[in-house]
Amino acid sequence: MAAGPEGQAGGRWDAASWTSYPIDREVADLHTVADAAGVGDFVLAGYSGMAAMAGSLVPFTERAKGLMAGGLPLLAGNAYWGMPRV
């Protein structure tokens, strides 16, 4: 049985204390889900806003081996999630 989100992933997130999206916590959560599923490498996928998030996270995890996105022009920018451009 997997531990709760506060004990296993990026920890408790107090939204009021952040001025930008906490990428390191999002990647930690992503890896926790993959580990719980027994998955090593993975392809990130999303549509619309989730495509923006997936596209923004790909450079921050060595485990993402691909990106499948739709409904969003990824080359237009990633300000949708407030993530830095890499």
PARO-749086 format. One record per residue (C-alpha): residue in three letters; x, y, z. Coordinates in steps of 0.1 Angstrom, whole numbers, padded with zeros to 4 digits, always signed. Layout:
PARO-749086
alaXYZ ...
END
This chain:
PARO-749086
met+0000+0000+0000 ala+0014+0034-0010 ala+0019+0061+0016 gly-0002+0092+0015 pro+0008+0121-0007 glu+0024+0141+0021 gly+0047+0112+0031 gln+0058+0100-0003 ala+0058+0127-0029 gly+0067+0164-0029 gly+0050+0169+0005 arg+0024+0194+0015 trp+0020+0224-0008 asp+0008+0256+0008 ala-0003+0275-0023 ala-0002+0309-0005 ser+0036+0305+0001 trp+0045+0301-0036 thr+0050+0328-0061 ser+0056+0304-0090 tyr+0047+0268-0098 pro+0069+0244-0078 ile+0084+0223-0106 asp+0106+0202-0082 arg+0075+0191-0063 glu+0056+0184-0095 val+0085+0162-0108 ala+0087+0145-0074 asp+0050+0137-0075 leu+0053+0125-0111 his+0081+0101-0101 thr+0062+0089-0071 val+0032+0079-0093 ala+0055+0062-0118 asp+0073+0043-0090 ala+0040+0032-0075 ala+0029+0019-0109 gly+0062+0000-0113 val+0072+0022-0143 gly+0108+0033-0150 asp+0107+0055-0180 phe+0074+0070-0193 val+0058+0093-0220 leu+0041+0124-0207 ala+0008+0131-0224 gly-0019+0158-0222 tyr-0045+0178-0240 ser-0050+0216-0238 gly-0038+0228-0204 met-0024+0194-0194 ala-0004+0194-0226 ala+0012+0227-0215 met+0020+0212-0182 ala+0034+0180-0197 gly+0055+0199-0222 ser+0069+0221-0195 leu+0079+0191-0173 val+0096+0171-0199 pro+0130+0189-0196 phe+0130+0185-0158 thr+0128+0147-0157 glu+0153+0123-0172 arg+0127+0096-0170 ala+0104+0111-0196 lys+0113+0095-0230 gly+0086+0112-0250 leu+0058+0138-0251 met+0023+0133-0266 ala+0003+0166-0267 gly-0027+0180-0284 gly-0049+0210-0283 leu-0022+0235-0275 pro+0005+0252-0295 leu+0035+0242-0274 leu+0059+0264-0293 ala+0039+0295-0284 gly+0051+0295-0248 asn+0044+0280-0214 ala+0032+0310-0195 tyr+0000+0291-0190 trp+0015+0273-0159 gly+0040+0300-0150 met+0069+0277-0157 pro+0103+0289-0169 arg+0113+0285-0205 val+0142+0261-0210 
END
